[in-house]
Amino acid sequence: MNLQSILNITQIVLAVLLSAAILMQARGTGIGAAFGGGGNVYRTKRGVEKKLFQLTILLAILFFGVALANALV
């Protein structure tokens, strides 16, 4: 396997993991909140929700880095 193949496989795996992490996050009230219908108060993320949020950020950074490396190779 050459470097290009490894980067392609890594990028696909990261894309799937990133998509799964985004879909697993708790959804808000939907589009109604955009027009003032939500009435939600600010709340902090705790526990698993916070770890999932941090994992999503980490996966996004890794995906960007691998995509950049893939474009430069």
N, CA, C, O and CB atoms as a CASP TS submission, in Angstrom:
PFRMAT TS
TARGET T0000
AUTHOR 0000-0000-0000
METHOD Language model
MODEL 1
PARENT N/A
ATOM      1  N   MET     1       0.845  -1.190   0.000  1.00  0.00           N
ATOM      2  CA  MET     1       0.000   0.000   0.000  1.00  0.00           C
ATOM      3  C   MET     1       0.880   1.240   0.000  1.00  0.00           C
ATOM      4  O   MET     1       1.867   1.328   0.730  1.00  0.00           O
ATOM      5  CB  MET     1      -0.956   0.006   1.221  1.00  0.00           C
ATOM      6  N   ASN     2       0.503   2.174  -0.823  1.00  0.00           N
ATOM      7  CA  ASN     2       1.259   3.421  -0.848  1.00  0.00           C
ATOM      8  C   ASN     2       0.573   4.470   0.029  1.00  0.00           C
ATOM      9  O   ASN     2      -0.516   4.248   0.557  1.00  0.00           O
ATOM     10  CB  ASN     2       1.406   3.938  -2.297  1.00  0.00           C
ATOM     11  N   LEU     3       1.221   5.584   0.164  1.00  0.00           N
ATOM     12  CA  LEU     3       0.729   6.647   1.042  1.00  0.00           C
ATOM     13  C   LEU     3      -0.631   7.187   0.585  1.00  0.00           C
ATOM     14  O   LEU     3      -1.484   7.519   1.408  1.00  0.00           O
ATOM     15  CB  LEU     3       1.744   7.786   1.100  1.00  0.00           C
ATOM     16  N   GLN     4      -0.817   7.270  -0.714  1.00  0.00           N
ATOM     17  CA  GLN     4      -2.080   7.794  -1.254  1.00  0.00           C
ATOM     18  C   GLN     4      -3.264   6.902  -0.853  1.00  0.00           C
ATOM     19  O   GLN     4      -4.332   7.404  -0.501  1.00  0.00           O
ATOM     20  CB  GLN     4      -1.998   7.906  -2.797  1.00  0.00           C
ATOM     21  N   SER     5      -3.075   5.612  -0.907  1.00  0.00           N
ATOM     22  CA  SER     5      -4.135   4.675  -0.521  1.00  0.00           C
ATOM     23  C   SER     5      -4.452   4.769   0.967  1.00  0.00           C
ATOM     24  O   SER     5      -5.615   4.741   1.370  1.00  0.00           O
ATOM     25  CB  SER     5      -3.731   3.245  -0.875  1.00  0.00           C
ATOM     26  N   ILE     6      -3.413   4.880   1.767  1.00  0.00           N
ATOM     27  CA  ILE     6      -3.616   4.995   3.218  1.00  0.00           C
ATOM     28  C   ILE     6      -4.372   6.272   3.554  1.00  0.00           C
ATOM     29  O   ILE     6      -5.279   6.259   4.387  1.00  0.00           O
ATOM     30  CB  ILE     6      -2.265   4.969   3.961  1.00  0.00           C
ATOM     31  N   LEU     7      -4.006   7.368   2.914  1.00  0.00           N
ATOM     32  CA  LEU     7      -4.701   8.635   3.160  1.00  0.00           C
ATOM     33  C   LEU     7      -6.153   8.576   2.705  1.00  0.00           C
ATOM     34  O   LEU     7      -7.032   9.120   3.374  1.00  0.00           O
ATOM     35  CB  LEU     7      -3.983   9.779   2.449  1.00  0.00           C
ATOM     36  N   ASN     8      -6.415   7.924   1.580  1.00  0.00           N
ATOM     37  CA  ASN     8      -7.793   7.800   1.095  1.00  0.00           C
ATOM     38  C   ASN     8      -8.649   6.979   2.057  1.00  0.00           C
ATOM     39  O   ASN     8      -9.777   7.361   2.369  1.00  0.00           O
ATOM     40  CB  ASN     8      -7.812   7.160  -0.297  1.00  0.00           C
ATOM     41  N   ILE     9      -8.116   5.859   2.521  1.00  0.00           N
ATOM     42  CA  ILE     9      -8.860   5.012   3.455  1.00  0.00           C
ATOM     43  C   ILE     9      -9.092   5.742   4.778  1.00  0.00           C
ATOM     44  O   ILE     9     -10.182   5.679   5.346  1.00  0.00           O
ATOM     45  CB  ILE     9      -8.108   3.688   3.702  1.00  0.00           C
ATOM     46  N   THR    10      -8.059   6.435   5.265  1.00  0.00           N
ATOM     47  CA  THR    10      -8.189   7.201   6.511  1.00  0.00           C
ATOM     48  C   THR    10      -9.240   8.297   6.366  1.00  0.00           C
ATOM     49  O   THR    10     -10.016   8.540   7.290  1.00  0.00           O
ATOM     50  CB  THR    10      -6.833   7.819   6.910  1.00  0.00           C
ATOM     51  N   GLN    11      -9.269   8.947   5.232  1.00  0.00           N
ATOM     52  CA  GLN    11     -10.244  10.016   5.013  1.00  0.00           C
ATOM     53  C   GLN    11     -11.671   9.457   4.972  1.00  0.00           C
ATOM     54  O   GLN    11     -12.593  10.082   5.496  1.00  0.00           O
ATOM     55  CB  GLN    11      -9.929  10.767   3.703  1.00  0.00           C
ATOM     56  N   ILE    12     -11.855   8.306   4.364  1.00  0.00           N
ATOM     57  CA  ILE    12     -13.187   7.698   4.319  1.00  0.00           C
ATOM     58  C   ILE    12     -13.641   7.288   5.714  1.00  0.00           C
ATOM     59  O   ILE    12     -14.790   7.519   6.089  1.00  0.00           O
ATOM     60  CB  ILE    12     -13.192   6.480   3.382  1.00  0.00           C
ATOM     61  N   VAL    13     -12.734   6.677   6.485  1.00  0.00           N
ATOM     62  CA  VAL    13     -13.084   6.264   7.849  1.00  0.00           C
ATOM     63  C   VAL    13     -13.429   7.477   8.702  1.00  0.00           C
ATOM     64  O   VAL    13     -14.406   7.453   9.450  1.00  0.00           O
ATOM     65  CB  VAL    13     -11.927   5.473   8.493  1.00  0.00           C
ATOM     66  N   LEU    14     -12.630   8.538   8.595  1.00  0.00           N
ATOM     67  CA  LEU    14     -12.908   9.751   9.368  1.00  0.00           C
ATOM     68  C   LEU    14     -14.226  10.397   8.945  1.00  0.00           C
ATOM     69  O   LEU    14     -14.945  10.936   9.786  1.00  0.00           O
ATOM     70  CB  LEU    14     -11.763  10.754   9.209  1.00  0.00           C
ATOM     71  N   ALA    15     -14.549  10.350   7.664  1.00  0.00           N
ATOM     72  CA  ALA    15     -15.809  10.923   7.188  1.00  0.00           C
ATOM     73  C   ALA    15     -16.998  10.170   7.779  1.00  0.00           C
ATOM     74  O   ALA    15     -17.982  10.785   8.190  1.00  0.00           O
ATOM     75  CB  ALA    15     -15.871  10.891   5.648  1.00  0.00           C
ATOM     76  N   VAL    16     -16.909   8.847   7.822  1.00  0.00           N
ATOM     77  CA  VAL    16     -17.996   8.046   8.397  1.00  0.00           C
ATOM     78  C   VAL    16     -18.128   8.309   9.890  1.00  0.00           C
ATOM     79  O   VAL    16     -19.237   8.481  10.396  1.00  0.00           O
ATOM     80  CB  VAL    16     -17.757   6.549   8.145  1.00  0.00           C
ATOM     81  N   LEU    17     -17.001   8.341  10.598  1.00  0.00           N
ATOM     82  CA  LEU    17     -17.039   8.616  12.039  1.00  0.00           C
ATOM     83  C   LEU    17     -17.556  10.014  12.346  1.00  0.00           C
ATOM     84  O   LEU    17     -18.315  10.204  13.297  1.00  0.00           O
ATOM     85  CB  LEU    17     -15.656   8.443  12.639  1.00  0.00           C
ATOM     86  N   LEU    18     -17.150  10.988  11.547  1.00  0.00           N
ATOM     87  CA  LEU    18     -17.615  12.356  11.749  1.00  0.00           C
ATOM     88  C   LEU    18     -19.113  12.466  11.504  1.00  0.00           C
ATOM     89  O   LEU    18     -19.823  13.136  12.253  1.00  0.00           O
ATOM     90  CB  LEU    18     -16.862  13.317  10.831  1.00  0.00           C
ATOM     91  N   SER    19     -19.585  11.815  10.467  1.00  0.00           N
ATOM     92  CA  SER    19     -21.025  11.825  10.183  1.00  0.00           C
ATOM     93  C   SER    19     -21.809  11.176  11.319  1.00  0.00           C
ATOM     94  O   SER    19     -22.852  11.687  11.727  1.00  0.00           O
ATOM     95  CB  SER    19     -21.319  11.098   8.858  1.00  0.00           C
ATOM     96  N   ALA    20     -21.315  10.064  11.824  1.00  0.00           N
ATOM     97  CA  ALA    20     -21.990   9.379  12.928  1.00  0.00           C
ATOM     98  C   ALA    20     -21.997  10.235  14.192  1.00  0.00           C
ATOM     99  O   ALA    20     -23.002  10.289  14.901  1.00  0.00           O
ATOM    100  CB  ALA    20     -21.316   8.035  13.212  1.00  0.00           C
ATOM    101  N   ALA    21     -20.886  10.898  14.474  1.00  0.00           N
ATOM    102  CA  ALA    21     -20.811  11.750  15.666  1.00  0.00           C
ATOM    103  C   ALA    21     -21.769  12.927  15.557  1.00  0.00           C
ATOM    104  O   ALA    21     -22.381  13.319  16.550  1.00  0.00           O
ATOM    105  CB  ALA    21     -19.378  12.259  15.874  1.00  0.00           C
ATOM    106  N   ILE    22     -21.905  13.488  14.373  1.00  0.00           N
ATOM    107  CA  ILE    22     -22.833  14.609  14.188  1.00  0.00           C
ATOM    108  C   ILE    22     -24.274  14.146  14.346  1.00  0.00           C
ATOM    109  O   ILE    22     -25.084  14.829  14.972  1.00  0.00           O
ATOM    110  CB  ILE    22     -22.635  15.255  12.807  1.00  0.00           C
ATOM    111  N   LEU    23     -24.593  12.987  13.781  1.00  0.00           N
ATOM    112  CA  LEU    23     -25.961  12.484  13.855  1.00  0.00           C
ATOM    113  C   LEU    23     -26.351  12.034  15.262  1.00  0.00           C
ATOM    114  O   LEU    23     -27.533  12.047  15.607  1.00  0.00           O
ATOM    115  CB  LEU    23     -26.134  11.335  12.892  1.00  0.00           C
ATOM    116  N   MET    24     -25.378  11.638  16.074  1.00  0.00           N
ATOM    117  CA  MET    24     -25.689  11.175  17.427  1.00  0.00           C
ATOM    118  C   MET    24     -25.930  12.318  18.404  1.00  0.00           C
ATOM    119  O   MET    24     -26.467  12.093  19.489  1.00  0.00           O
ATOM    120  CB  MET    24     -24.570  10.306  17.939  1.00  0.00           C
ATOM    121  N   GLN    25     -25.550  13.520  18.049  1.00  0.00           N
ATOM    122  CA  GLN    25     -25.746  14.642  18.960  1.00  0.00           C
ATOM    123  C   GLN    25     -27.227  14.954  19.097  1.00  0.00           C
ATOM    124  O   GLN    25     -28.010  14.750  18.170  1.00  0.00           O
ATOM    125  CB  GLN    25     -24.982  15.881  18.471  1.00  0.00           C
ATOM    126  N   ALA    26     -27.591  15.446  20.255  1.00  0.00           N
ATOM    127  CA  ALA    26     -28.988  15.775  20.524  1.00  0.00           C
ATOM    128  C   ALA    26     -29.454  16.890  19.605  1.00  0.00           C
ATOM    129  O   ALA    26     -28.757  17.882  19.395  1.00  0.00           O
ATOM    130  CB  ALA    26     -29.179  16.181  21.991  1.00  0.00           C
ATOM    131  N   ARG    27     -30.631  16.707  19.070  1.00  0.00           N
ATOM    132  CA  ARG    27     -31.177  17.717  18.168  1.00  0.00           C
ATOM    133  C   ARG    27     -31.928  18.766  18.972  1.00  0.00           C
ATOM    134  O   ARG    27     -32.467  18.486  20.042  1.00  0.00           O
ATOM    135  CB  ARG    27     -32.105  17.074  17.113  1.00  0.00           C
ATOM    136  N   GLY    28     -31.950  19.987  18.429  1.00  0.00           N
ATOM    137  CA  GLY    28     -32.683  21.076  19.067  1.00  0.00           C
ATOM    138  C   GLY    28     -34.161  20.993  18.738  1.00  0.00           C
ATOM    139  O   GLY    28     -34.670  19.928  18.390  1.00  0.00           O
ATOM    140  N   THR    29     -34.833  22.095  18.848  1.00  0.00           N
ATOM    141  CA  THR    29     -36.268  22.104  18.588  1.00  0.00           C
ATOM    142  C   THR    29     -36.576  22.240  17.110  1.00  0.00           C
ATOM    143  O   THR    29     -37.745  22.258  16.724  1.00  0.00           O
ATOM    144  CB  THR    29     -36.930  23.224  19.351  1.00  0.00           C
ATOM    145  N   GLY    30     -35.560  22.335  16.283  1.00  0.00           N
ATOM    146  CA  GLY    30     -35.796  22.403  14.849  1.00  0.00           C
ATOM    147  C   GLY    30     -35.844  23.832  14.354  1.00  0.00           C
ATOM    148  O   GLY    30     -35.300  24.742  14.980  1.00  0.00           O
ATOM    149  N   ILE    31     -36.499  24.016  13.229  1.00  0.00           N
ATOM    150  CA  ILE    31     -36.517  25.328  12.587  1.00  0.00           C
ATOM    151  C   ILE    31     -37.403  26.320  13.340  1.00  0.00           C
ATOM    152  O   ILE    31     -37.282  27.528  13.137  1.00  0.00           O
ATOM    153  CB  ILE    31     -36.996  25.198  11.148  1.00  0.00           C
ATOM    154  N   GLY    32     -38.285  25.833  14.200  1.00  0.00           N
ATOM    155  CA  GLY    32     -39.136  26.730  14.977  1.00  0.00           C
ATOM    156  C   GLY    32     -38.340  27.651  15.886  1.00  0.00           C
ATOM    157  O   GLY    32     -38.751  28.783  16.144  1.00  0.00           O
ATOM    158  N   ALA    33     -37.199  27.168  16.373  1.00  0.00           N
ATOM    159  CA  ALA    33     -36.368  27.987  17.250  1.00  0.00           C
ATOM    160  C   ALA    33     -35.743  29.152  16.497  1.00  0.00           C
ATOM    161  O   ALA    33     -35.428  30.179  17.100  1.00  0.00           O
ATOM    162  CB  ALA    33     -35.280  27.139  17.891  1.00  0.00           C
ATOM    163  N   ALA    34     -35.560  29.010  15.203  1.00  0.00           N
ATOM    164  CA  ALA    34     -34.958  30.083  14.412  1.00  0.00           C
ATOM    165  C   ALA    34     -35.891  31.284  14.319  1.00  0.00           C
ATOM    166  O   ALA    34     -35.439  32.413  14.130  1.00  0.00           O
ATOM    167  CB  ALA    34     -34.607  29.581  13.008  1.00  0.00           C
ATOM    168  N   PHE    35     -37.183  31.042  14.452  1.00  0.00           N
ATOM    169  CA  PHE    35     -38.156  32.130  14.350  1.00  0.00           C
ATOM    170  C   PHE    35     -38.714  32.527  15.706  1.00  0.00           C
ATOM    171  O   PHE    35     -39.768  33.159  15.777  1.00  0.00           O
ATOM    172  CB  PHE    35     -39.291  31.732  13.431  1.00  0.00           C
ATOM    173  N   GLY    36     -38.027  32.167  16.784  1.00  0.00           N
ATOM    174  CA  GLY    36     -38.436  32.608  18.101  1.00  0.00           C
ATOM    175  C   GLY    36     -39.444  31.698  18.782  1.00  0.00           C
ATOM    176  O   GLY    36     -39.994  32.074  19.817  1.00  0.00           O
ATOM    177  N   GLY    37     -39.699  30.542  18.253  1.00  0.00           N
ATOM    178  CA  GLY    37     -40.697  29.670  18.851  1.00  0.00           C
ATOM    179  C   GLY    37     -40.146  28.697  19.865  1.00  0.00           C
ATOM    180  O   GLY    37     -40.913  27.987  20.515  1.00  0.00           O
ATOM    181  N   GLY    38     -38.832  28.645  20.018  1.00  0.00           N
ATOM    182  CA  GLY    38     -38.238  27.639  20.889  1.00  0.00           C
ATOM    183  C   GLY    38     -38.341  27.986  22.356  1.00  0.00           C
ATOM    184  O   GLY    38     -38.785  27.161  23.155  1.00  0.00           O
ATOM    185  N   GLY    39     -37.947  29.169  22.723  1.00  0.00           N
ATOM    186  CA  GLY    39     -37.963  29.567  24.119  1.00  0.00           C
ATOM    187  C   GLY    39     -36.945  28.813  24.957  1.00  0.00           C
ATOM    188  O   GLY    39     -37.111  28.695  26.171  1.00  0.00           O
ATOM    189  N   ASN    40     -35.909  28.307  24.336  1.00  0.00           N
ATOM    190  CA  ASN    40     -34.893  27.554  25.073  1.00  0.00           C
ATOM    191  C   ASN    40     -33.995  28.506  25.847  1.00  0.00           C
ATOM    192  O   ASN    40     -33.712  29.621  25.410  1.00  0.00           O
ATOM    193  CB  ASN    40     -34.053  26.685  24.117  1.00  0.00           C
ATOM    194  N   VAL    41     -33.558  28.039  26.998  1.00  0.00           N
ATOM    195  CA  VAL    41     -32.582  28.792  27.770  1.00  0.00           C
ATOM    196  C   VAL    41     -31.224  28.175  27.517  1.00  0.00           C
ATOM    197  O   VAL    41     -31.121  27.022  27.099  1.00  0.00           O
ATOM    198  CB  VAL    41     -32.928  28.799  29.291  1.00  0.00           C
ATOM    199  N   TYR    42     -30.188  28.945  27.772  1.00  0.00           N
ATOM    200  CA  TYR    42     -28.835  28.444  27.564  1.00  0.00           C
ATOM    201  C   TYR    42     -28.541  27.366  28.591  1.00  0.00           C
ATOM    202  O   TYR    42     -28.802  27.536  29.782  1.00  0.00           O
ATOM    203  CB  TYR    42     -27.796  29.587  27.655  1.00  0.00           C
ATOM    204  N   ARG    43     -27.999  26.265  28.119  1.00  0.00           N
ATOM    205  CA  ARG    43     -27.593  25.217  29.037  1.00  0.00           C
ATOM    206  C   ARG    43     -26.227  24.699  28.624  1.00  0.00           C
ATOM    207  O   ARG    43     -25.867  24.729  27.447  1.00  0.00           O
ATOM    208  CB  ARG    43     -28.629  24.074  29.071  1.00  0.00           C
ATOM    209  N   THR    44     -25.475  24.224  29.601  1.00  0.00           N
ATOM    210  CA  THR    44     -24.140  23.713  29.305  1.00  0.00           C
ATOM    211  C   THR    44     -24.212  22.225  29.005  1.00  0.00           C
ATOM    212  O   THR    44     -25.111  21.522  29.466  1.00  0.00           O
ATOM    213  CB  THR    44     -23.176  23.981  30.478  1.00  0.00           C
ATOM    214  N   LYS    45     -23.253  21.764  28.228  1.00  0.00           N
ATOM    215  CA  LYS    45     -23.162  20.347  27.921  1.00  0.00           C
ATOM    216  C   LYS    45     -22.468  19.646  29.084  1.00  0.00           C
ATOM    217  O   LYS    45     -21.517  20.170  29.663  1.00  0.00           O
ATOM    218  CB  LYS    45     -22.399  20.108  26.583  1.00  0.00           C
ATOM    219  N   ARG    46     -22.956  18.457  29.414  1.00  0.00           N
ATOM    220  CA  ARG    46     -22.367  17.710  30.516  1.00  0.00           C
ATOM    221  C   ARG    46     -22.230  16.250  30.140  1.00  0.00           C
ATOM    222  O   ARG    46     -22.985  15.736  29.315  1.00  0.00           O
ATOM    223  CB  ARG    46     -23.209  17.858  31.787  1.00  0.00           C
ATOM    224  N   GLY    47     -21.277  15.596  30.739  1.00  0.00           N
ATOM    225  CA  GLY    47     -21.124  14.158  30.612  1.00  0.00           C
ATOM    226  C   GLY    47     -20.857  13.696  29.190  1.00  0.00           C
ATOM    227  O   GLY    47     -19.960  14.191  28.507  1.00  0.00           O
ATOM    228  N   VAL    48     -21.674  12.721  28.760  1.00  0.00           N
ATOM    229  CA  VAL    48     -21.492  12.105  27.452  1.00  0.00           C
ATOM    230  C   VAL    48     -21.706  13.117  26.333  1.00  0.00           C
ATOM    231  O   VAL    48     -21.020  13.073  25.312  1.00  0.00           O
ATOM    232  CB  VAL    48     -22.446  10.927  27.283  1.00  0.00           C
ATOM    233  N   GLU    49     -22.654  14.027  26.524  1.00  0.00           N
ATOM    234  CA  GLU    49     -22.929  15.043  25.508  1.00  0.00           C
ATOM    235  C   GLU    49     -21.701  15.921  25.261  1.00  0.00           C
ATOM    236  O   GLU    49     -21.403  16.273  24.120  1.00  0.00           O
ATOM    237  CB  GLU    49     -24.123  15.911  25.931  1.00  0.00           C
ATOM    238  N   LYS    50     -20.997  16.271  26.329  1.00  0.00           N
ATOM    239  CA  LYS    50     -19.801  17.100  26.202  1.00  0.00           C
ATOM    240  C   LYS    50     -18.676  16.327  25.518  1.00  0.00           C
ATOM    241  O   LYS    50     -17.981  16.867  24.658  1.00  0.00           O
ATOM    242  CB  LYS    50     -19.342  17.595  27.582  1.00  0.00           C
ATOM    243  N   LYS    51     -18.498  15.061  25.902  1.00  0.00           N
ATOM    244  CA  LYS    51     -17.453  14.236  25.287  1.00  0.00           C
ATOM    245  C   LYS    51     -17.733  14.013  23.803  1.00  0.00           C
ATOM    246  O   LYS    51     -16.809  14.024  22.989  1.00  0.00           O
ATOM    247  CB  LYS    51     -17.342  12.883  26.009  1.00  0.00           C
ATOM    248  N   LEU    52     -19.001  13.813  23.447  1.00  0.00           N
ATOM    249  CA  LEU    52     -19.363  13.628  22.052  1.00  0.00           C
ATOM    250  C   LEU    52     -19.112  14.905  21.251  1.00  0.00           C
ATOM    251  O   LEU    52     -18.677  14.842  20.101  1.00  0.00           O
ATOM    252  CB  LEU    52     -20.829  13.207  21.936  1.00  0.00           C
ATOM    253  N   PHE    53     -19.382  16.052  21.851  1.00  0.00           N
ATOM    254  CA  PHE    53     -19.125  17.340  21.212  1.00  0.00           C
ATOM    255  C   PHE    53     -17.621  17.527  20.969  1.00  0.00           C
ATOM    256  O   PHE    53     -17.206  17.952  19.890  1.00  0.00           O
ATOM    257  CB  PHE    53     -19.679  18.493  22.082  1.00  0.00           C
ATOM    258  N   GLN    54     -16.817  17.206  21.982  1.00  0.00           N
ATOM    259  CA  GLN    54     -15.368  17.327  21.844  1.00  0.00           C
ATOM    260  C   GLN    54     -14.822  16.342  20.818  1.00  0.00           C
ATOM    261  O   GLN    54     -13.906  16.671  20.066  1.00  0.00           O
ATOM    262  CB  GLN    54     -14.688  17.107  23.192  1.00  0.00           C
ATOM    263  N   LEU    55     -15.385  15.124  20.785  1.00  0.00           N
ATOM    264  CA  LEU    55     -14.980  14.131  19.800  1.00  0.00           C
ATOM    265  C   LEU    55     -15.311  14.600  18.386  1.00  0.00           C
ATOM    266  O   LEU    55     -14.539  14.367  17.456  1.00  0.00           O
ATOM    267  CB  LEU    55     -15.658  12.789  20.086  1.00  0.00           C
ATOM    268  N   THR    56     -16.452  15.258  18.223  1.00  0.00           N
ATOM    269  CA  THR    56     -16.836  15.777  16.915  1.00  0.00           C
ATOM    270  C   THR    56     -15.848  16.836  16.439  1.00  0.00           C
ATOM    271  O   THR    56     -15.468  16.855  15.268  1.00  0.00           O
ATOM    272  CB  THR    56     -18.251  16.359  16.965  1.00  0.00           C
ATOM    273  N   ILE    57     -15.440  17.704  17.334  1.00  0.00           N
ATOM    274  CA  ILE    57     -14.459  18.735  16.984  1.00  0.00           C
ATOM    275  C   ILE    57     -13.124  18.092  16.613  1.00  0.00           C
ATOM    276  O   ILE    57     -12.490  18.498  15.639  1.00  0.00           O
ATOM    277  CB  ILE    57     -14.270  19.729  18.156  1.00  0.00           C
ATOM    278  N   LEU    58     -12.698  17.095  17.380  1.00  0.00           N
ATOM    279  CA  LEU    58     -11.444  16.411  17.095  1.00  0.00           C
ATOM    280  C   LEU    58     -11.499  15.694  15.742  1.00  0.00           C
ATOM    281  O   LEU    58     -10.548  15.760  14.964  1.00  0.00           O
ATOM    282  CB  LEU    58     -11.122  15.411  18.211  1.00  0.00           C
ATOM    283  N   LEU    59     -12.603  15.017  15.466  1.00  0.00           N
ATOM    284  CA  LEU    59     -12.748  14.323  14.188  1.00  0.00           C
ATOM    285  C   LEU    59     -12.749  15.304  13.019  1.00  0.00           C
ATOM    286  O   LEU    59     -12.186  15.012  11.964  1.00  0.00           O
ATOM    287  CB  LEU    59     -14.033  13.497  14.177  1.00  0.00           C
ATOM    288  N   ALA    60     -13.374  16.458  13.201  1.00  0.00           N
ATOM    289  CA  ALA    60     -13.400  17.463  12.139  1.00  0.00           C
ATOM    290  C   ALA    60     -11.993  17.998  11.858  1.00  0.00           C
ATOM    291  O   ALA    60     -11.629  18.200  10.699  1.00  0.00           O
ATOM    292  CB  ALA    60     -14.342  18.621  12.519  1.00  0.00           C
ATOM    293  N   ILE    61     -11.208  18.226  12.903  1.00  0.00           N
ATOM    294  CA  ILE    61      -9.839  18.705  12.725  1.00  0.00           C
ATOM    295  C   ILE    61      -8.986  17.641  12.037  1.00  0.00           C
ATOM    296  O   ILE    61      -8.212  17.950  11.131  1.00  0.00           O
ATOM    297  CB  ILE    61      -9.220  19.091  14.083  1.00  0.00           C
ATOM    298  N   LEU    62      -9.132  16.384  12.473  1.00  0.00           N
ATOM    299  CA  LEU    62      -8.384  15.297  11.840  1.00  0.00           C
ATOM    300  C   LEU    62      -8.776  15.124  10.380  1.00  0.00           C
ATOM    301  O   LEU    62      -7.917  14.915   9.525  1.00  0.00           O
ATOM    302  CB  LEU    62      -8.607  13.992  12.594  1.00  0.00           C
ATOM    303  N   PHE    63     -10.078  15.211  10.091  1.00  0.00           N
ATOM    304  CA  PHE    63     -10.549  15.071   8.723  1.00  0.00           C
ATOM    305  C   PHE    63      -9.965  16.177   7.845  1.00  0.00           C
ATOM    306  O   PHE    63      -9.523  15.916   6.726  1.00  0.00           O
ATOM    307  CB  PHE    63     -12.086  15.099   8.677  1.00  0.00           C
ATOM    308  N   PHE    64      -9.963  17.392   8.341  1.00  0.00           N
ATOM    309  CA  PHE    64      -9.393  18.508   7.584  1.00  0.00           C
ATOM    310  C   PHE    64      -7.908  18.302   7.341  1.00  0.00           C
ATOM    311  O   PHE    64      -7.411  18.559   6.244  1.00  0.00           O
ATOM    312  CB  PHE    64      -9.623  19.829   8.321  1.00  0.00           C
ATOM    313  N   GLY    65      -7.196  17.835   8.369  1.00  0.00           N
ATOM    314  CA  GLY    65      -5.763  17.611   8.214  1.00  0.00           C
ATOM    315  C   GLY    65      -5.446  16.522   7.204  1.00  0.00           C
ATOM    316  O   GLY    65      -4.534  16.666   6.391  1.00  0.00           O
ATOM    317  N   VAL    66      -6.207  15.425   7.257  1.00  0.00           N
ATOM    318  CA  VAL    66      -5.976  14.339   6.314  1.00  0.00           C
ATOM    319  C   VAL    66      -6.364  14.771   4.901  1.00  0.00           C
ATOM    320  O   VAL    66      -5.685  14.407   3.941  1.00  0.00           O
ATOM    321  CB  VAL    66      -6.766  13.085   6.729  1.00  0.00           C
ATOM    322  N   ALA    67      -7.435  15.534   4.761  1.00  0.00           N
ATOM    323  CA  ALA    67      -7.841  16.023   3.436  1.00  0.00           C
ATOM    324  C   ALA    67      -6.770  16.956   2.861  1.00  0.00           C
ATOM    325  O   ALA    67      -6.471  16.902   1.668  1.00  0.00           O
ATOM    326  CB  ALA    67      -9.207  16.759   3.521  1.00  0.00           C
ATOM    327  N   LEU    68      -6.207  17.793   3.696  1.00  0.00           N
ATOM    328  CA  LEU    68      -5.130  18.686   3.257  1.00  0.00           C
ATOM    329  C   LEU    68      -3.889  17.899   2.860  1.00  0.00           C
ATOM    330  O   LEU    68      -3.266  18.180   1.836  1.00  0.00           O
ATOM    331  CB  LEU    68      -4.781  19.686   4.361  1.00  0.00           C
ATOM    332  N   ALA    69      -3.537  16.914   3.676  1.00  0.00           N
ATOM    333  CA  ALA    69      -2.375  16.071   3.351  1.00  0.00           C
ATOM    334  C   ALA    69      -2.624  15.292   2.060  1.00  0.00           C
ATOM    335  O   ALA    69      -1.715  15.113   1.250  1.00  0.00           O
ATOM    336  CB  ALA    69      -2.066  15.092   4.513  1.00  0.00           C
ATOM    337  N   ASN    70      -3.854  14.835   1.878  1.00  0.00           N
ATOM    338  CA  ASN    70      -4.216  14.072   0.672  1.00  0.00           C
ATOM    339  C   ASN    70      -4.121  14.953  -0.566  1.00  0.00           C
ATOM    340  O   ASN    70      -3.742  14.480  -1.637  1.00  0.00           O
ATOM    341  CB  ASN    70      -5.641  13.490   0.801  1.00  0.00           C
ATOM    342  N   ALA    71      -4.461  16.222  -0.428  1.00  0.00           N
ATOM    343  CA  ALA    71      -4.387  17.134  -1.566  1.00  0.00           C
ATOM    344  C   ALA    71      -2.950  17.504  -1.911  1.00  0.00           C
ATOM    345  O   ALA    71      -2.643  17.782  -3.070  1.00  0.00           O
ATOM    346  CB  ALA    71      -5.184  18.390  -1.278  1.00  0.00           C
ATOM    347  N   LEU    72      -2.080  17.511  -0.928  1.00  0.00           N
ATOM    348  CA  LEU    72      -0.696  17.900  -1.156  1.00  0.00           C
ATOM    349  C   LEU    72       0.192  16.743  -1.633  1.00  0.00           C
ATOM    350  O   LEU    72       1.277  16.960  -2.173  1.00  0.00           O
ATOM    351  CB  LEU    72      -0.127  18.479   0.106  1.00  0.00           C
ATOM    352  N   VAL    73      -0.283  15.529  -1.427  1.00  0.00           N
ATOM    353  CA  VAL    73       0.533  14.360  -1.828  1.00  0.00           C
ATOM    354  C   VAL    73       0.292  14.010  -3.268  1.00  0.00           C
ATOM    355  O   VAL    73       0.885  13.062  -3.781  1.00  0.00           O
ATOM    356  CB  VAL    73       0.228  13.143  -0.946  1.00  0.00           C
TER
END
